[in-house]
């Protein structure tokens, strides 16, 4: 559904090439993680795909038709003066289409475990709840591709596991693809259909965890496939540093 070819991008300040010949594909329905150290260009790649930045060289090609994508940032970025429901409806409100979509927004809130939270304000929510609202808001646009920039980085490990489970459940039901930025080898190994390891603005390795998604989550996390994925990706990171 998406093909990025030879992406080069350098910020105007002249600090060097942030991306230097990045090429990859994302197939319909798959989760692809970008994994690597800070400053390697992961978030810049997301912004190039989203159209928030324009590449100096290279191309991003989509199938025929309009690209439908949504962006989930590390900060939930909710409007503090608006209710949870109003925050979720924001993508449609900006297009003047929110009037008849309240039931759909409530359904999205229920899908992320926030049924009954529609009239609350952001200051009444925990960090994990705010991120759930952010994801529900992103899904209101009906994306084919979800871009996630370290959305669970600030959460504790137990909550992070729960959010990983929620994301996989939503993907199974709704069928969108995702490009997911993370610093966590374990998170990448569990969530991903493919992991792209980055260093110095380039993709320097790729690994497919090949987990059995029909098994319960605890069996997946304790499987030889998961252990092997963590070990192999860790090795890629070490050898690419």
C-alpha positions, 0 to 999 in steps of 0.5 A, a space after each residue: 500500500 506504500 512504497 518509499 524509495 531512496 528518501 533523503 532529507 536534511 533540515 535547513 540548519 545544515 546538521 547533516 542528512 537526517 535520512 540518507 537513502 531510506 527505502 521500504 514498503 508497507 503492505 496492507 494490514 501489516 505492522 512495520 516497526 522502525 527501531 533504532 537509537 535516538 537521532 537515527 531518523 525514525 520520527 523524520 521518516 514518519 513525518 515524510 510519510 505523513 507529508 509534514 516534511 517533503 523529501 529533498 530527494 526520493 519518492 513516496 508512492 501510494 496506490 491509486 486513490 486518496 491516501 488515508 492515514 492518521 498520526 498518533 504522536 508521543 504526546 497525546 496532544 488533546 485539547 484541554 478545554 474540550 471533552 473526550 468526545 469532542 477530542 475524538 470528533 476533532 478530525 471530522 469537526 475540522 471537515 465540518 462532518 462531526 454532526 452525525 458521527 457521535 455514535 461512531 465516536 462513542 463506538 471508537 471510545 468503547 473499542 479502546 476501553 473508554 466507554 462512559 468517558 465521553 464527557 470527561 476532560 483531559 485533566 481527569 484522565 491518566 496518561 494511558 487514558 489520554 493515549 487511548 483517546 488519541 488513538 480513538 481520535 486517529 481511528 475516527 478518520 478511517 485510516 488505511 495506515 496508522 503512523 505511531 511515533 513512540 505512543 507508549 514510551 511514557 507508560 509503565 511496562 504493565 500498561 505498555 503491554 496492555 496498550 500493545 494488546 489493544 493495538 493488535 486487537 484493533 488491527 485484527 478487527 479494523 484491518 489498517 496497516 501501521 508504521 510504528 516508531 519505538 525504542 523498545 526491542 521487546 515492543 517491536 518484537 511483539 507488535 511487528 510483522 516486520 522490524 526495520 533497524 535504523 542507524 544514521 538515517 539509513 535502514 541497516 537491517 530487517 527482521 520478521 518475528 513470525 509470531 503465531 498470532 492465533 496463540 494467546 499473548 502470554 504464549 507468544 511472549 514466551 515462545 521461541 519465536 519471540 525470544 529469537 526475535 529479541 535476540 536477533 534484533 538486539 544483535 542487529 542493533 549491536 552490530 550496527 552501532 
